[in-house]
Amino acid sequence: MGLLLLMLWGPLAVTLALTLLIGRLTQRRFQRLILLPLGFLAIPLAGSVYEWMQGGFFWELGVLLWAMIGGAIFLGWLGGWALCRGKERRT
């Protein structure tokens, strides 16, 4: 159970921290760099395609797990983007 929580909260926390770091360092100069953490979505995409190609007995659960990890990465990025955007409005 702990490994499953780590697989979901880990990507969310790492992507959130990376997005906040990029947003804080770049501020207004290189605003497009905040999209960089979305490149991590290639990892769950490749994992889910691998599970699908392997087939097997419960391949759907493998694809679902990779989709949940991808969702955690996206939610982490979205949270970091919203926090960085909120700071820009105040200044």
VOKETOR-586500 format. One record per atom (N, C-alpha, C): residue number from 1; atom name; x, y, z. Coordinates in pm, 1 decimal, always signed. Example, Ala and Ser with C-alpha at 12.3 -4.5 7.8 and 13.67 -1.06 7.14 Angstrom:
% VOKETOR-586500
{node 1 'N' {+1319.0 -569.0 +780.0}}
{node 1 'CA' {+1230.0 -450.0 +780.0}}
{node 1 'C' {+1320.0 -330.0 +780.0}}
{node 2 'N' {+1285.0 -225.0 +708.0}}
{node 2 'CA' {+1367.0 -106.0 +714.0}}
{node 2 'C' {+1290.0 +3.0 +787.0}}
//
This chain:
% VOKETOR-586500
{node 1 'N' {+81.7 -119.2 +0.0}}
{node 1 'CA' {+0.0 +0.0 +0.0}}
{node 1 'C' {+86.7 +126.3 +0.0}}
{node 2 'N' {+196.3 +121.6 +73.6}}
{node 2 'CA' {+285.9 +236.7 +78.2}}
{node 2 'C' {+350.3 +264.2 -56.0}}
{node 3 'N' {+382.5 +157.5 -129.2}}
{node 3 'CA' {+442.6 +174.7 -261.3}}
{node 3 'C' {+344.1 +239.8 -357.9}}
{node 4 'N' {+217.3 +201.3 -347.0}}
{node 4 'CA' {+115.8 +260.8 -433.2}}
{node 4 'C' {+98.3 +409.6 -403.1}}
{node 5 'N' {+99.6 +445.5 -275.0}}
{node 5 'CA' {+90.8 +586.6 -239.3}}
{node 5 'C' {+211.8 +664.1 -288.5}}
{node 6 'N' {+328.5 +602.5 -278.9}}
{node 6 'CA' {+449.6 +667.8 -327.7}}
{node 6 'C' {+445.4 +687.0 -479.0}}
{node 7 'N' {+387.3 +591.5 -549.8}}
{node 7 'CA' {+378.5 +600.8 -695.2}}
{node 7 'C' {+281.7 +710.2 -739.1}}
{node 8 'N' {+188.5 +748.5 -653.7}}
{node 8 'CA' {+93.3 +852.4 -691.1}}
{node 8 'C' {+129.9 +989.5 -634.2}}
{node 9 'N' {+172.2 +995.6 -508.7}}
{node 9 'CA' {+207.0 +1122.9 -447.1}}
{node 9 'C' {+345.3 +1171.2 -488.2}}
{node 10 'N' {+435.2 +1080.1 -519.9}}
{node 10 'CA' {+570.3 +1117.8 -560.7}}
{node 10 'C' {+572.5 +1202.3 -686.8}}
{node 11 'N' {+511.4 +1153.8 -796.5}}
{node 11 'CA' {+509.5 +1235.8 -918.5}}
{node 11 'C' {+437.0 +1368.0 -900.4}}
{node 12 'N' {+329.9 +1368.4 -821.0}}
{node 12 'CA' {+257.0 +1491.6 -797.2}}
{node 12 'C' {+345.4 +1592.6 -724.9}}
{node 13 'N' {+413.7 +1548.4 -619.9}}
{node 13 'CA' {+497.9 +1639.6 -542.3}}
{node 13 'C' {+617.9 +1688.4 -622.5}}
{node 14 'N' {+680.8 +1598.5 -698.7}}
{node 14 'CA' {+798.0 +1636.9 -777.6}}
{node 14 'C' {+759.0 +1736.0 -887.0}}
{node 15 'N' {+649.8 +1709.8 -955.8}}
{node 15 'CA' {+606.9 +1800.9 -1062.0}}
{node 15 'C' {+562.4 +1935.8 -1004.8}}
{node 16 'N' {+494.8 +1933.4 -891.2}}
{node 16 'CA' {+454.8 +2058.1 -826.6}}
{node 16 'C' {+576.7 +2140.5 -787.1}}
{node 17 'N' {+674.7 +2075.9 -725.2}}
{node 17 'CA' {+795.5 +2147.7 -682.7}}
{node 17 'C' {+873.4 +2201.4 -803.1}}
{node 18 'N' {+885.3 +2121.6 -908.4}}
{node 18 'CA' {+958.6 +2165.4 -1026.7}}
{node 18 'C' {+888.0 +2281.3 -1096.3}}
{node 19 'N' {+756.7 +2275.7 -1104.0}}
{node 19 'CA' {+681.4 +2383.6 -1166.5}}
{node 19 'C' {+692.9 +2512.3 -1084.7}}
{node 20 'N' {+684.4 +2499.4 -952.3}}
{node 20 'CA' {+700.2 +2617.7 -867.8}}
{node 20 'C' {+840.4 +2676.4 -879.3}}
{node 21 'N' {+940.5 +2588.8 -888.0}}
{node 21 'CA' {+1078.2 +2636.6 -901.3}}
{node 21 'C' {+1098.4 +2709.9 -1033.6}}
{node 22 'N' {+1049.5 +2651.3 -1141.2}}
{node 22 'CA' {+1062.6 +2715.8 -1271.8}}
{node 22 'C' {+983.9 +2846.7 -1274.3}}
{node 23 'N' {+863.7 +2845.8 -1219.2}}
{node 23 'CA' {+783.0 +2967.5 -1216.8}}
{node 23 'C' {+845.7 +3076.9 -1133.4}}
{node 24 'N' {+911.0 +3039.0 -1025.7}}
{node 24 'CA' {+974.5 +3137.6 -938.5}}
{node 24 'C' {+1101.3 +3194.3 -1002.0}}
{node 25 'N' {+1179.3 +3108.5 -1068.5}}
{node 25 'CA' {+1305.0 +3154.3 -1126.5}}
{node 25 'C' {+1285.1 +3234.7 -1254.5}}
{node 26 'N' {+1186.6 +3197.9 -1334.7}}
{node 26 'CA' {+1171.0 +3265.6 -1463.1}}
{node 26 'C' {+1081.7 +3387.9 -1453.2}}
{node 27 'N' {+980.1 +3383.9 -1372.4}}
{node 27 'CA' {+879.6 +3487.8 -1354.3}}
{node 27 'C' {+824.9 +3534.1 -1488.2}}
{node 28 'N' {+869.0 +3643.4 -1543.0}}
{node 28 'CA' {+809.0 +3693.1 -1667.1}}
{node 28 'C' {+898.0 +3675.5 -1789.4}}
{node 29 'N' {+1022.6 +3639.0 -1769.6}}
{node 29 'CA' {+1116.2 +3635.6 -1882.3}}
{node 29 'C' {+1089.1 +3520.2 -1978.3}}
{node 30 'N' {+1088.2 +3399.7 -1928.9}}
{node 30 'CA' {+1070.9 +3281.4 -2014.3}}
{node 30 'C' {+946.2 +3206.9 -1969.2}}
{node 31 'N' {+830.7 +3261.7 -1997.2}}
{node 31 'CA' {+706.3 +3204.4 -1947.2}}
{node 31 'C' {+676.1 +3067.9 -2006.9}}
{node 32 'N' {+726.5 +3038.5 -2122.6}}
{node 32 'CA' {+699.9 +2909.1 -2186.3}}
{node 32 'C' {+771.7 +2793.8 -2117.4}}
{node 33 'N' {+874.0 +2822.7 -2039.8}}
{node 33 'CA' {+946.6 +2716.6 -1969.6}}
{node 33 'C' {+862.5 +2648.5 -1863.5}}
{node 34 'N' {+753.6 +2711.4 -1823.5}}
{node 34 'CA' {+668.7 +2649.4 -1722.5}}
{node 34 'C' {+599.4 +2524.4 -1778.6}}
{node 35 'N' {+597.9 +2509.6 -1909.8}}
{node 35 'CA' {+541.4 +2389.4 -1973.0}}
{node 35 'C' {+638.3 +2271.7 -1973.0}}
{node 36 'N' {+762.1 +2295.7 -1935.6}}
{node 36 'CA' {+865.2 +2191.7 -1937.1}}
{node 36 'C' {+829.7 +2068.2 -1853.8}}
{node 37 'N' {+774.9 +2080.9 -1732.3}}
{node 37 'CA' {+741.9 +1960.5 -1655.4}}
{node 37 'C' {+635.9 +1871.8 -1719.9}}
{node 38 'N' {+560.0 +1924.3 -1815.1}}
{node 38 'CA' {+462.3 +1839.8 -1883.9}}
{node 38 'C' {+530.2 +1733.7 -1970.4}}
{node 39 'N' {+659.7 +1749.7 -1995.4}}
{node 39 'CA' {+734.0 +1647.4 -2068.5}}
{node 39 'C' {+742.1 +1516.0 -1992.2}}
{node 40 'N' {+723.9 +1523.5 -1859.9}}
{node 40 'CA' {+722.8 +1400.5 -1780.3}}
{node 40 'C' {+603.6 +1311.5 -1813.5}}
{node 41 'N' {+504.4 +1365.0 -1882.9}}
{node 41 'CA' {+389.5 +1283.2 -1922.2}}
{node 41 'C' {+426.6 +1177.9 -2025.9}}
{node 42 'N' {+542.9 +1191.2 -2085.8}}
{node 42 'CA' {+588.4 +1089.8 -2182.0}}
{node 42 'C' {+619.2 +957.9 -2111.8}}
{node 43 'N' {+658.4 +963.5 -1984.8}}
{node 43 'CA' {+691.4 +840.8 -1911.2}}
{node 43 'C' {+567.7 +754.3 -1889.7}}
{node 44 'N' {+456.0 +807.9 -1835.3}}
{node 44 'CA' {+337.6 +722.7 -1822.7}}
{node 44 'C' {+279.7 +680.4 -1957.1}}
{node 45 'N' {+294.5 +764.9 -2058.3}}
{node 45 'CA' {+246.2 +726.6 -2190.2}}
{node 45 'C' {+322.5 +605.5 -2242.6}}
{node 46 'N' {+454.1 +609.1 -2229.7}}
{node 46 'CA' {+534.8 +495.3 -2274.3}}
{node 46 'C' {+505.9 +370.9 -2190.7}}
{node 47 'N' {+486.5 +388.7 -2060.6}}
{node 47 'CA' {+455.4 +274.9 -1974.0}}
{node 47 'C' {+322.2 +211.5 -2008.2}}
{node 48 'N' {+222.4 +293.5 -2036.5}}
{node 48 'CA' {+91.8 +237.7 -2070.0}}
{node 48 'C' {+92.9 +169.2 -2206.7}}
{node 49 'N' {+166.8 +225.5 -2301.1}}
{node 49 'CA' {+178.4 +159.6 -2431.7}}
{node 49 'C' {+251.9 +26.8 -2416.8}}
{node 50 'N' {+354.6 +23.0 -2331.8}}
{node 50 'CA' {+426.9 -101.4 -2306.8}}
{node 50 'C' {+335.1 -207.3 -2245.6}}
{node 51 'N' {+255.3 -168.1 -2147.8}}
{node 51 'CA' {+161.6 -262.7 -2085.9}}
{node 51 'C' {+59.5 -313.1 -2187.1}}
{node 52 'N' {+13.4 -223.8 -2272.4}}
{node 52 'CA' {-84.5 -262.3 -2373.2}}
{node 52 'C' {-24.0 -359.4 -2473.9}}
{node 53 'N' {+100.6 -333.3 -2514.3}}
{node 53 'CA' {+166.5 -420.9 -2611.6}}
{node 53 'C' {+200.4 -557.4 -2551.4}}
{node 54 'N' {+233.6 -560.4 -2422.9}}
{node 54 'CA' {+265.2 -687.2 -2356.5}}
{node 54 'C' {+143.7 -777.9 -2348.6}}
{node 55 'N' {+27.6 -718.3 -2330.9}}
{node 55 'CA' {-92.9 -799.0 -2314.3}}
{node 55 'C' {-93.1 -860.2 -2175.3}}
{node 56 'N' {-120.2 -985.1 -2166.3}}
{node 56 'CA' {-120.4 -1052.0 -2037.6}}
{node 56 'C' {-260.1 -1057.7 -1978.3}}
{node 57 'N' {-264.6 -1104.8 -1854.0}}
{node 57 'CA' {-393.4 -1131.5 -1789.9}}
{node 57 'C' {-462.5 -1003.8 -1743.7}}
{node 58 'N' {-391.5 -918.1 -1671.2}}
{node 58 'CA' {-449.7 -794.8 -1620.3}}
{node 58 'C' {-381.1 -672.5 -1679.4}}
{node 59 'N' {-365.1 -666.8 -1810.3}}
{node 59 'CA' {-294.9 -554.3 -1871.1}}
{node 59 'C' {-372.4 -423.9 -1853.1}}
{node 60 'N' {-505.3 -432.8 -1837.6}}
{node 60 'CA' {-585.2 -312.4 -1817.8}}
{node 60 'C' {-549.3 -242.3 -1687.3}}
{node 61 'N' {-516.5 -321.3 -1583.7}}
{node 61 'CA' {-478.0 -261.3 -1456.3}}
{node 61 'C' {-343.8 -189.0 -1467.9}}
{node 62 'N' {-253.0 -243.5 -1546.9}}
{node 62 'CA' {-125.4 -176.1 -1570.0}}
{node 62 'C' {-144.0 -43.3 -1640.9}}
{node 63 'N' {-230.5 -42.5 -1740.8}}
{node 63 'CA' {-259.4 +81.9 -1813.0}}
{node 63 'C' {-328.0 +181.3 -1720.1}}
{node 64 'N' {-418.2 +133.3 -1635.4}}
{node 64 'CA' {-486.0 +220.6 -1539.9}}
{node 64 'C' {-387.9 +281.1 -1440.1}}
{node 65 'N' {-292.8 +201.9 -1393.9}}
{node 65 'CA' {-192.1 +253.7 -1301.2}}
{node 65 'C' {-108.5 +362.6 -1366.8}}
{node 66 'N' {-66.5 +340.8 -1490.6}}
{node 66 'CA' {+11.3 +443.5 -1560.8}}
{node 66 'C' {-73.3 +567.7 -1587.9}}
{node 67 'N' {-202.3 +549.2 -1613.4}}
{node 67 'CA' {-290.1 +664.9 -1633.9}}
{node 67 'C' {-305.7 +744.1 -1504.1}}
{node 68 'N' {-311.1 +675.7 -1391.2}}
{node 68 'CA' {-319.9 +745.2 -1262.3}}
{node 68 'C' {-191.7 +822.8 -1233.8}}
{node 69 'N' {-78.2 +766.6 -1268.9}}
{node 69 'CA' {+48.8 +837.4 -1250.9}}
{node 69 'C' {+53.2 +959.7 -1341.9}}
{node 70 'N' {+7.5 +945.3 -1465.1}}
{node 70 'CA' {+0.1 +1059.6 -1556.7}}
{node 70 'C' {-94.1 +1167.7 -1505.6}}
{node 71 'N' {-205.9 +1126.0 -1447.2}}
{node 71 'CA' {-298.0 +1222.2 -1388.6}}
{node 71 'C' {-235.7 +1295.6 -1270.6}}
{node 72 'N' {-156.4 +1224.4 -1190.6}}
{node 72 'CA' {-88.6 +1287.9 -1077.0}}
{node 72 'C' {+14.3 +1389.5 -1126.7}}
{node 73 'N' {+86.0 +1355.7 -1232.7}}
{node 73 'CA' {+182.8 +1450.0 -1290.2}}
{node 73 'C' {+110.5 +1574.8 -1340.8}}
{node 74 'N' {+0.3 +1554.3 -1410.1}}
{node 74 'CA' {-73.9 +1668.8 -1463.2}}
{node 74 'C' {-132.0 +1754.8 -1351.3}}
{node 75 'N' {-184.7 +1692.3 -1246.0}}
{node 75 'CA' {-239.2 +1769.8 -1134.5}}
{node 75 'C' {-130.2 +1846.7 -1060.9}}
{node 76 'N' {-11.8 +1788.0 -1048.9}}
{node 76 'CA' {+100.1 +1858.9 -988.4}}
{node 76 'C' {+139.3 +1980.7 -1069.5}}
{node 77 'N' {+144.7 +1964.2 -1202.0}}
{node 77 'CA' {+177.7 +2077.6 -1288.3}}
{node 77 'C' {+68.4 +2184.3 -1280.0}}
{node 78 'N' {-55.7 +2141.5 -1281.7}}
{node 78 'CA' {-166.7 +2236.0 -1277.8}}
{node 78 'C' {-167.5 +2315.0 -1147.0}}
{node 79 'N' {-139.7 +2247.7 -1036.4}}
{node 79 'CA' {-132.1 +2316.9 -908.2}}
{node 79 'C' {-18.2 +2417.0 -903.9}}
{node 80 'N' {+97.9 +2378.6 -954.2}}
{node 80 'CA' {+211.0 +2470.3 -958.5}}
{node 80 'C' {+186.0 +2587.7 -1049.5}}
{node 81 'N' {+123.6 +2563.8 -1162.4}}
{node 81 'CA' {+91.6 +2671.3 -1256.1}}
{node 81 'C' {-6.6 +2769.7 -1193.5}}
{node 82 'N' {-107.4 +2716.5 -1123.1}}
{node 82 'CA' {-205.5 +2803.8 -1059.5}}
{node 82 'C' {-140.6 +2886.9 -948.9}}
{node 83 'N' {-51.4 +2827.6 -871.8}}
{node 83 'CA' {+16.0 +2902.6 -766.2}}
{node 83 'C' {+108.7 +3009.5 -823.3}}
{node 84 'N' {+179.5 +2977.5 -930.4}}
{node 84 'CA' {+266.9 +3077.2 -993.4}}
{node 84 'C' {+186.6 +3188.4 -1057.7}}
{node 85 'N' {+76.5 +3153.4 -1116.9}}
{node 85 'CA' {-7.1 +3254.4 -1181.0}}
{node 85 'C' {-69.6 +3347.6 -1077.8}}
{node 86 'N' {-105.2 +3293.0 -962.5}}
{node 86 'CA' {-160.8 +3375.7 -855.7}}
{node 86 'C' {-60.1 +3476.8 -804.2}}
{node 87 'N' {+69.0 +3440.0 -801.9}}
{node 87 'CA' {+173.0 +3532.2 -757.0}}
{node 87 'C' {+193.5 +3644.0 -858.2}}
{node 88 'N' {+178.2 +3614.6 -986.5}}
{node 88 'CA' {+196.3 +3717.4 -1089.8}}
{node 88 'C' {+86.9 +3821.9 -1082.2}}
{node 89 'N' {-33.2 +3782.6 -1046.6}}
{node 89 'CA' {-143.6 +3877.3 -1040.8}}
{node 89 'C' {-126.8 +3975.4 -926.0}}
{node 90 'N' {-71.0 +3929.7 -815.7}}
{node 90 'CA' {-56.8 +4015.1 -698.4}}
{node 90 'C' {+50.1 +4121.2 -716.0}}
{node 91 'N' {+152.1 +4093.8 -796.9}}
{node 91 'CA' {+262.1 +4189.9 -812.9}}
{node 91 'C' {+237.4 +4284.6 -926.6}}
//
